[in-house]
Every structure is written in C-alpha cells, then in structure tokens.
Amino acid sequence: MLVIVFALVVVAALGGFLAVLLLSDRGQEVSEPAGVQSYENLSRTHTYDPVTYEQSPPVGGDHNPVWQNAGFYEEPVPNEKAVHTMEHGAVWITYAPDLPQDQKDKLRQLVESQDCLLASPYPGLRAPVVALGWGKQLQLGSVDDPGLREFIRAYRKGPQTPEAGASCTGATEMNAPPKDSDR
C-alpha cells in the first residue's frame, strides 16, 4: 500500500512539474520590436477591385478574396492578395528590387524555413526591407537586422491575426463574379 501511495505522489509531482514547464512559455508574450508602427481599425472586406491603401506597403484593409501563397517571390505580388495572406497570420517581408543577391538568398532561406512567411520585391520602399503583419509595419536596414526575426516571432500567426488558423498556402485563382454588363 505504501508503494502505491508513493508511486501516486511521484506521478502527481512529475505531472505538475511538466505542466509548469510546458505552460511557462505560453504566459510570456513576445514584446513588440523597437520601431514597429501599429495601425488599427482596418477593414476586412473582400473585393475584386484594386484597393488604394493608406500605407505603403499596406498593413491591412480590403483585399482580394484569393490570398497569395506564402513563399519567396522574385517578382512583385498584388497588394490585395498579400494583404489577404496577412489576414491569415502571415508576415509579408517586402524588399527593394535592388537588394543585393546575398541578402535575397538569406531572405529566401528564412522564408522557406517557416510557414506563413511571404517575401517579394516592392518598388519605392523607404528602407531596403520592410516587414509587415496585420496592422504592423517595421522598416529595416537589411535582412541581417535582428529586428526582422523579432518581428517574425511577434507577428507570424500573432495575436493581431484576424483569421487565426487560416491557411497561408493552398490558394487557387478564382474567377471574378460576372458583372451586370457581362450578363
């Protein structure tokens, strides 16, 4: 009987220790990286029409019903599709088209190492690299800036994500609904 009681005490203690160990990281929120600009009250309407955004690159707002699949792109992607992907929890990393090749290679490796990361060139950036999450924007001097990884940790599938759990891949092109003039 004493052995059974002792075994139960050991199992309970071990279970409690594991629970504390596993849950301790969940209570620690990742702090917002320095320099992040935040935007609130962004609309989330689907539209096939082009959207004019207040921020460049955009941090959220109305967007295409089809999202842009996460991944590394050598050509610009439509704002409206990238915004939809951010609504699903992606971090969109935009980079200057003339970013040095070694920086692009590092960025590609980073993007391909995690899900829900999207990278594409974006003409007219005010910085060589700009990281974006829904309602969040951070300008960076290079891919090597530690702020980029901090931003990804804080906002990839982060608490600001409007559609948490939605996929960042698997999008397929849909036909736009017919306009009245097409009928």
C-alpha positions as CSV (number, residue, x, y, z in Angstrom):
1,M,0.0,0.0,0.0
2,L,2.8,2.4,0.9
3,V,4.4,1.7,-2.5
4,I,1.2,2.6,-4.3
5,V,0.8,5.9,-2.4
6,F,4.5,6.7,-3.0
7,A,4.0,6.0,-6.8
8,L,0.9,8.2,-6.9
9,V,2.8,11.1,-5.2
10,V,5.7,10.7,-7.7
11,V,3.4,10.7,-10.7
12,A,1.4,13.7,-9.4
13,A,4.7,15.6,-8.8
14,L,6.0,14.7,-12.2
15,G,2.7,15.7,-13.8
16,G,2.7,19.1,-12.0
17,F,6.3,19.8,-13.0
18,L,5.6,19.0,-16.6
19,A,2.5,21.2,-16.7
20,V,4.5,24.1,-15.2
21,L,7.3,23.6,-17.7
22,L,5.1,23.4,-20.7
23,L,2.8,26.3,-19.7
24,S,5.5,28.7,-18.6
25,D,6.4,29.8,-22.2
26,R,2.8,30.4,-23.0
27,G,2.4,33.1,-20.4
28,Q,5.4,35.1,-21.8
29,E,4.2,37.3,-24.6
30,V,6.8,38.4,-27.1
31,S,7.5,42.1,-26.8
32,E,6.9,44.4,-29.7
33,P,10.2,45.0,-31.5
34,A,11.5,48.6,-31.4
35,G,10.4,50.8,-34.3
36,V,7.1,49.0,-35.1
37,Q,4.4,51.2,-36.4
38,S,0.9,50.0,-35.5
39,Y,-2.4,50.6,-37.3
40,E,-5.9,49.8,-36.0
41,N,-9.5,49.6,-37.3
42,L,-8.5,48.1,-40.7
43,S,-11.4,46.9,-42.8
44,R,-11.5,43.3,-44.0
45,T,-13.9,43.3,-47.0
46,H,-13.2,41.1,-50.0
47,T,-13.2,42.8,-53.3
48,Y,-12.0,42.0,-56.8
49,D,-11.4,45.8,-57.4
50,P,-8.0,47.4,-57.0
51,V,-7.6,48.9,-53.5
52,T,-5.8,52.2,-52.6
53,Y,-4.1,51.7,-49.3
54,E,-3.1,54.4,-46.8
55,Q,0.2,52.7,-46.0
56,S,2.9,51.6,-48.5
57,P,3.3,48.7,-48.4
58,P,-0.1,48.0,-47.0
59,V,-0.6,46.6,-43.5
60,G,-4.2,45.5,-43.9
61,G,-7.6,46.6,-45.2
62,D,-9.9,45.5,-48.0
63,H,-8.4,42.7,-50.1
64,N,-8.8,40.1,-52.8
65,P,-10.9,37.0,-52.0
66,V,-7.9,34.9,-53.0
67,W,-4.7,35.1,-50.9
68,Q,-1.1,35.0,-52.1
69,N,0.5,31.7,-51.2
70,A,3.3,32.1,-48.7
71,G,6.8,31.8,-50.2
72,F,9.6,33.7,-51.7
73,Y,8.9,35.7,-54.9
74,E,11.3,37.3,-57.3
75,E,8.5,39.5,-58.8
76,P,6.1,41.8,-57.0
77,V,2.8,40.3,-55.9
78,P,-0.6,42.0,-55.9
79,N,-1.1,44.1,-52.7
80,E,-4.7,42.9,-52.4
81,K,-3.6,39.2,-52.3
82,A,-0.7,39.8,-49.9
83,V,-3.0,41.7,-47.5
84,H,-5.3,38.7,-47.5
85,T,-2.4,36.4,-46.6
86,M,-1.5,38.7,-43.7
87,E,-5.2,38.4,-42.5
88,H,-4.4,34.7,-42.2
89,G,-1.4,35.4,-40.0
90,A,1.5,35.7,-42.5
91,V,4.3,38.1,-42.2
92,W,5.0,39.8,-45.5
93,I,8.6,40.8,-46.0
94,T,9.0,43.3,-48.8
95,Y,12.4,44.1,-50.1
96,A,13.9,46.7,-52.5
97,P,14.2,45.3,-56.0
98,D,17.9,46.2,-56.0
99,L,18.6,44.4,-52.7
100,P,22.0,42.6,-53.0
101,Q,21.8,39.0,-54.1
102,D,23.3,37.7,-50.8
103,Q,20.5,39.5,-48.9
104,K,17.9,37.9,-51.2
105,D,19.5,34.5,-50.6
106,K,19.3,34.9,-46.8
107,L,15.7,36.1,-47.1
108,R,14.8,33.2,-49.3
109,Q,16.3,30.8,-46.7
110,L,14.5,32.4,-43.9
111,V,11.1,32.4,-45.7
112,E,11.5,28.8,-46.7
113,S,12.3,27.7,-43.2
114,Q,8.9,28.6,-41.7
115,D,5.3,28.6,-42.7
116,C,3.2,31.8,-43.1
117,L,6.1,33.9,-44.4
118,L,5.8,35.8,-47.7
119,A,8.6,37.8,-49.4
120,S,8.5,39.8,-52.5
121,P,10.2,42.9,-54.1
122,Y,8.3,46.1,-53.6
123,P,9.3,49.2,-55.7
124,G,9.6,52.5,-53.9
125,L,10.3,51.3,-50.4
126,R,11.7,53.8,-47.9
127,A,14.0,51.2,-46.5
128,P,15.8,48.2,-48.0
129,V,13.5,45.8,-46.2
130,V,10.0,46.4,-44.7
131,A,8.3,43.7,-42.6
132,L,4.5,43.7,-42.3
133,G,1.9,41.9,-40.3
134,W,-1.8,42.7,-40.0
135,G,-1.7,46.3,-38.6
136,K,2.1,46.3,-38.1
137,Q,5.0,47.6,-40.1
138,L,8.7,47.8,-39.4
139,Q,11.4,49.4,-41.7
140,L,14.8,47.6,-41.6
141,G,18.2,48.4,-43.0
142,S,18.9,44.8,-44.1
143,V,17.9,41.2,-43.8
144,D,20.5,40.8,-41.1
145,D,18.8,43.3,-38.8
146,P,17.8,41.3,-35.6
147,G,14.5,43.3,-35.7
148,L,13.4,41.1,-38.6
149,R,13.5,37.9,-36.6
150,E,11.9,39.6,-33.6
151,F,9.1,40.9,-35.9
152,I,8.5,37.4,-37.2
153,R,8.5,35.9,-33.7
154,A,6.0,38.6,-32.5
155,Y,3.6,38.7,-35.5
156,R,3.7,35.5,-37.6
157,K,0.4,33.9,-36.5
158,G,0.5,36.5,-33.8
159,P,-2.3,37.9,-31.5
160,Q,-3.1,40.6,-34.1
161,T,-4.1,38.0,-36.7
162,P,-7.8,38.4,-37.7
163,E,-8.3,34.9,-39.0
164,A,-6.1,32.8,-36.8
165,G,-5.7,29.3,-38.0
166,A,-6.5,30.1,-41.7
167,S,-4.1,28.6,-44.2
168,C,-1.2,30.7,-45.8
169,T,-0.9,28.2,-48.7
170,G,-3.3,26.4,-51.0
171,A,-4.9,29.4,-52.6
172,T,-6.2,28.9,-56.1
173,E,-7.2,31.5,-58.6
174,M,-10.9,32.1,-58.7
175,N,-12.9,33.7,-61.5
176,A,-14.3,37.1,-60.6
177,P,-18.1,37.1,-60.4
178,P,-19.7,38.3,-63.7
179,K,-20.6,42.0,-63.8
180,D,-24.1,43.0,-64.7
181,S,-22.7,44.3,-68.1
182,D,-21.4,40.7,-68.8
183,R,-24.8,39.0,-68.4
